Amino acid sequence: MSAVYQEIKRLTQELPKENFTKIIAHISKDVDLTNQMKDALDLFDADEEKRNYLITYLNSIGAAGTRSDRVYFFVDNSNVTIGGGYFIRSQKPGRFLSSNNKIIFDYGLLFKKIRGNRELGGNLIIVGSEISPNDSIYNQGYDVKVFKRNCKGKEKGVDNFIMLKMTTTFCDEKRPSTLILIAGDGDYFETLLEAIKRKWKVEVWFWSGILNCFNNHEPTKLCKKHLFPIIVSDDLKLSFPTTGASDKIKYEAKIHYTKLETCYKFFIYINGNPYNGMESLEITSCTMIENREIMEWLAQLNLFSWINRKNDSIFLYFNNKAELKTAKEWIMKEHKEIVIWEKTVQRRKPNRFYKRN
């Protein structure tokens, strides 16, 4: 028996059965929704019919005024790619890259990972650098709004624009939902606090080292009221004076921070020739295999994807033989249509530089 049904049952026992206007007004603080339900109830003659309608209607949309399961995405694209590039190049094997040119970001897979089975509330707002036309985001039915750089190639006003879009969303939407910001949130601090004050959930997905708000802002009363205790994913630790704060906090009224380092294998891969004697797995197939498919396969195995295509062959590169073995055994088991060859890339000797006399 749902909470909505129990509430209706309680009210119908306390109030006269014919007084359904008070019942829906009690449940719904939304005037338009109340009037809509009231008009529909006028079509029924019996109290039982009205009650059944109320139960069905409210269960289908959720009680008005309660939190929606919808999510709204806002992305600082350059923040994601620059921070991600630094991270990948700090890890093996990406540390051998001389630039970010071989690092491929797939926003479709990033949104898929973060969204899960939650309903999308509106357009995906992506501000900053352009997204590759080959990104899977364009094949997943998303209504994407990408706001590019200005005519001088600069990203002036990116932060202000994202703040404007976030503010417009949580002010215009009648029911609190979940706001998801993919960026470091130092420049968006006050906007996020305002969203929380309006009963929204807030998630910040970020690269470590660019979460600046706790370094640049003093913990105000609003911050203390809504952000303690802060939920932090993985091993990120944040410290604040929490005296007297914990007993004032509602469970949902807090920002949930998640490091993108915890899921980067699901939406980033390296494309091109390998470096430094990586282990190589060559595969061919009579059917087309896209890079993002391979990335999802390997990410499930907790393996990072380095992919290179030559003619009809796809080469996958790994840090060691143990990783190669894990990938090989999984592919042989799950994709018997794929033919596998194995070889080791010759190790390159480091360049030597000599000082001229």
C-alpha positions in Angstrom: 0.0 0.0 0.0 1.6 3.3 -1.1 2.1 6.3 1.1 -0.2 8.3 -1.2 -3.0 5.7 -0.7 -2.5 5.8 3.1 -2.7 9.6 3.1 -5.9 9.6 1.1 -7.4 6.9 3.2 -6.6 8.9 6.4 -8.1 12.1 5.0 -11.3 10.5 3.7 -11.9 9.1 7.2 -11.3 12.5 8.9 -13.2 14.7 6.4 -16.6 14.3 4.8 -16.4 12.0 1.8 -17.8 14.6 -0.5 -15.1 17.2 0.4 -12.4 16.0 -1.9 -11.3 19.6 -2.6 -9.8 19.8 0.9 -8.2 16.4 0.4 -6.3 17.3 -2.8 -5.5 20.8 -1.5 -3.9 19.2 1.5 -1.8 16.8 -0.6 -1.0 19.3 -3.3 0.4 22.8 -2.8 0.5 23.3 -6.6 -2.6 25.4 -7.7 -2.6 24.3 -11.3 -2.4 20.6 -10.3 -5.1 21.0 -7.7 -7.5 22.7 -10.2 -6.7 20.0 -12.8 -7.5 17.2 -10.3 -10.6 19.1 -9.2 -12.0 19.3 -12.7 -11.3 15.6 -13.3 -13.1 14.7 -10.0 -16.2 16.6 -11.1 -16.7 14.0 -13.8 -17.4 11.2 -11.3 -20.6 10.7 -9.3 -19.6 8.3 -6.5 -17.1 9.0 -3.8 -15.5 5.6 -4.4 -14.9 6.6 -8.1 -13.3 9.8 -7.0 -11.1 8.1 -4.4 -9.9 5.5 -6.9 -9.2 8.3 -9.4 -7.1 10.2 -6.8 -5.1 7.1 -5.9 -4.4 6.3 -9.6 -3.6 9.8 -10.6 -1.3 10.7 -7.7 0.5 7.4 -7.9 1.2 7.9 -11.6 2.8 11.3 -11.1 3.9 11.3 -7.5 2.3 13.5 -4.9 2.7 17.2 -5.9 5.2 19.1 -4.0 7.4 16.0 -3.4 10.7 15.4 -5.0 10.8 14.3 -8.6 13.2 11.6 -9.8 14.2 13.7 -12.8 17.8 14.8 -13.3 19.1 17.9 -15.0 22.7 18.0 -16.4 25.0 21.0 -16.6 28.5 20.5 -18.0 31.6 22.7 -18.2 33.1 20.8 -21.2 36.6 22.4 -21.0 36.7 21.7 -17.3 36.0 18.0 -18.0 38.5 17.6 -20.9 41.3 19.6 -19.4 41.0 18.0 -16.0 40.6 14.5 -17.6 43.6 15.0 -19.8 45.8 15.9 -16.9 44.5 12.8 -15.0 45.0 10.3 -17.9 48.5 11.6 -18.6 49.4 11.1 -14.9 48.4 7.4 -15.1 50.1 4.4 -16.7 50.0 4.1 -19.7 48.8 7.7 -20.4 51.9 9.2 -18.9 53.8 8.4 -22.1 51.6 10.8 -24.1 53.1 14.1 -25.1 49.7 15.8 -25.5 45.9 15.2 -25.1 45.4 14.7 -28.8 45.0 10.9 -28.5 42.6 11.1 -25.5 39.0 10.5 -26.5 36.1 11.5 -24.3 32.6 10.0 -25.0 29.9 12.1 -23.4 27.2 9.7 -24.3 28.9 7.0 -22.1 29.6 9.6 -19.3 25.9 10.6 -19.1 24.8 6.9 -19.3 27.1 6.1 -16.4 25.9 9.0 -14.2 22.2 9.0 -15.2 21.6 5.3 -14.6 17.9 4.6 -14.9 16.8 8.0 -13.8 14.5 10.2 -16.0 16.1 13.1 -17.8 14.3 16.3 -17.0 15.4 18.6 -19.8 18.1 19.3 -22.4 21.7 18.4 -21.6 23.4 21.8 -21.2 27.0 21.6 -22.3 29.1 24.8 -22.3 32.6 25.3 -23.7 34.5 23.3 -26.2 32.8 21.5 -29.0 31.9 17.8 -28.8 33.0 15.4 -31.5 30.3 14.6 -34.0 31.2 11.0 -33.5 30.3 11.1 -29.8 27.7 8.5 -28.9 25.6 11.2 -27.2 24.1 12.0 -30.6 22.9 8.4 -31.0 21.1 8.0 -27.6 18.1 10.2 -28.1 19.3 13.1 -26.0 18.3 16.6 -26.8 21.7 18.2 -26.5 22.3 22.0 -26.3 26.0 22.8 -26.8 27.0 26.4 -26.3 30.3 26.9 -28.1 33.2 29.3 -27.7 32.9 32.9 -28.9 34.3 34.2 -32.1 37.7 34.8 -30.6 38.0 31.2 -29.5 37.7 32.1 -25.8 35.2 30.8 -23.3 34.3 34.1 -21.7 31.3 33.9 -19.4 31.1 30.1 -19.3 30.6 30.0 -15.6 28.0 32.8 -15.6 26.1 31.1 -18.4 26.0 27.7 -16.5 24.9 29.5 -13.3 22.1 31.2 -15.3 20.9 28.0 -16.8 20.9 26.2 -13.4 19.1 29.0 -11.7 16.5 29.2 -14.4 15.9 25.5 -14.1 15.4 25.2 -10.3 13.3 28.4 -10.2 11.0 27.4 -13.1 10.5 23.8 -12.2 7.5 23.3 -9.9 8.9 20.2 -8.2 12.4 19.8 -6.8 14.5 17.3 -8.7 18.2 16.5 -9.0 20.7 19.0 -10.4 23.9 17.4 -11.7 26.9 19.6 -12.3 29.9 18.1 -14.1 32.8 20.4 -13.3 34.7 21.8 -10.4 32.2 23.7 -8.4 34.2 26.6 -7.0 32.6 29.1 -9.3 29.1 27.7 -8.8 29.1 27.5 -5.0 26.4 30.0 -4.2 24.1 28.7 -7.0 24.4 25.2 -5.7 23.5 26.4 -2.2 20.4 28.1 -3.5 19.3 24.9 -5.2 19.7 23.0 -2.0 17.7 25.7 -0.2 14.9 25.1 -2.7 14.9 21.4 -1.7 16.8 20.2 -4.8 19.3 17.4 -4.6 22.7 18.4 -6.0 25.4 16.1 -7.4 28.9 17.4 -8.4 31.0 15.1 -10.5 34.6 16.5 -10.7 38.2 15.7 -11.3 40.2 15.8 -8.1 42.3 18.9 -7.6 39.7 21.3 -9.2 37.1 21.2 -6.3 37.8 24.7 -5.1 34.8 25.8 -3.1 36.0 24.5 0.2 39.3 26.3 -0.2 37.8 29.6 -1.3 34.7 30.0 0.8 34.1 30.2 4.5 31.5 27.9 5.9 28.5 30.2 6.2 25.4 29.4 8.2 23.7 28.3 5.0 26.6 26.0 4.3 26.6 24.6 7.8 22.9 24.0 7.7 22.8 22.2 4.4 26.2 20.7 3.7 27.0 18.7 6.9 27.7 15.9 6.8 28.8 16.0 3.2 28.6 12.8 1.3 31.9 12.2 -0.5 32.6 9.3 -2.8 35.7 7.2 -2.8 38.6 8.4 -0.6 38.1 12.2 -0.8 38.2 13.7 2.6 36.9 17.1 3.5 37.2 18.7 6.9 35.0 21.3 8.5 34.0 22.3 12.0 30.8 20.3 12.5 29.9 21.2 16.1 26.2 21.6 16.5 25.5 21.0 12.8 24.7 17.3 12.5 21.4 17.4 14.4 20.0 20.1 12.1 20.5 18.3 8.8 18.0 16.4 6.8 19.4 13.4 5.0 18.6 14.7 1.5 19.8 18.3 2.0 23.4 17.9 1.1 25.7 18.0 -2.0 26.9 14.6 -3.2 30.4 14.8 -4.6 31.8 12.0 -6.8 35.3 12.0 -8.3 35.4 11.3 -12.1 38.5 9.2 -11.4 36.2 6.5 -10.0 34.5 5.9 -13.4 36.8 7.4 -16.1 37.3 3.9 -17.7 33.7 4.0 -18.8 33.9 7.2 -21.0 37.6 7.9 -21.9 40.0 5.9 -24.0 43.3 6.5 -25.9 43.4 6.1 -29.7 46.5 5.5 -31.7 49.8 3.7 -31.6 51.1 2.4 -28.3 54.1 3.3 -26.2 56.8 1.6 -24.2 56.3 -2.1 -24.9 52.6 -2.5 -24.0 51.0 -6.0 -24.4 49.0 -6.2 -27.6 45.8 -8.1 -28.5 44.7 -8.1 -32.1 41.1 -8.9 -32.9 39.0 -9.1 -36.0 35.3 -9.6 -36.6 32.9 -10.0 -39.5 30.6 -7.5 -37.8 31.4 -3.9 -37.0 32.7 -3.2 -33.5 32.7 0.4 -32.3 35.3 1.8 -30.0 32.7 2.7 -27.4 31.6 -0.9 -27.3 35.1 -2.1 -26.6 35.4 0.6 -23.9 32.3 -0.6 -22.1 33.5 -4.2 -22.3 36.9 -3.4 -20.7 35.5 -1.0 -18.2 33.4 -3.8 -16.8 36.6 -5.7 -16.2 38.2 -2.6 -14.6 40.5 -2.2 -17.6 41.4 1.0 -19.4 41.0 1.1 -23.2 43.9 1.9 -25.6 42.6 1.2 -29.1 44.2 1.4 -32.5 42.7 0.3 -35.9 44.8 -0.9 -38.8 43.0 -2.0 -41.9 40.5 -4.6 -40.7 42.2 -5.3 -37.4 41.6 -3.7 -34.0 44.6 -3.6 -31.6 44.0 -3.4 -27.9 46.9 -2.5 -25.7 47.4 -3.3 -22.0 49.9 -2.5 -19.3 50.8 -6.1 -18.6 50.1 -9.8 -19.5 47.6 -10.2 -16.6 45.4 -7.4 -18.0 45.7 -8.9 -21.5 44.7 -12.3 -20.2 41.7 -11.0 -18.4 40.4 -9.2 -21.6 41.2 -12.1 -23.8 39.4 -14.7 -21.7 36.3 -12.5 -21.4 36.2 -11.8 -25.2 36.6 -15.5 -26.0 33.7 -16.3 -23.6 31.3 -13.5 -24.5 32.1 -12.9 -28.2 32.9 -16.2 -29.9 32.5 -14.5 -33.3 35.7 -12.5 -32.7 39.0 -13.8 -33.8 42.0 -13.1 -31.5 45.8 -12.8 -32.2 48.4 -12.0 -29.6 51.7 -10.3 -29.9 54.1 -8.0 -27.9 55.0 -4.6 -29.1 58.8 -4.0 -29.3 60.0 -1.8 -26.4 61.3 1.5 -27.5 64.5 2.7 -26.1 64.4 6.2 -24.5 65.7 9.0 -26.5 69.1 10.3 -25.5 69.9 14.0 -25.8 73.5 15.2 -26.0 74.6 18.7 -25.2 76.4 20.4 -28.1 79.9 21.6 -27.5 
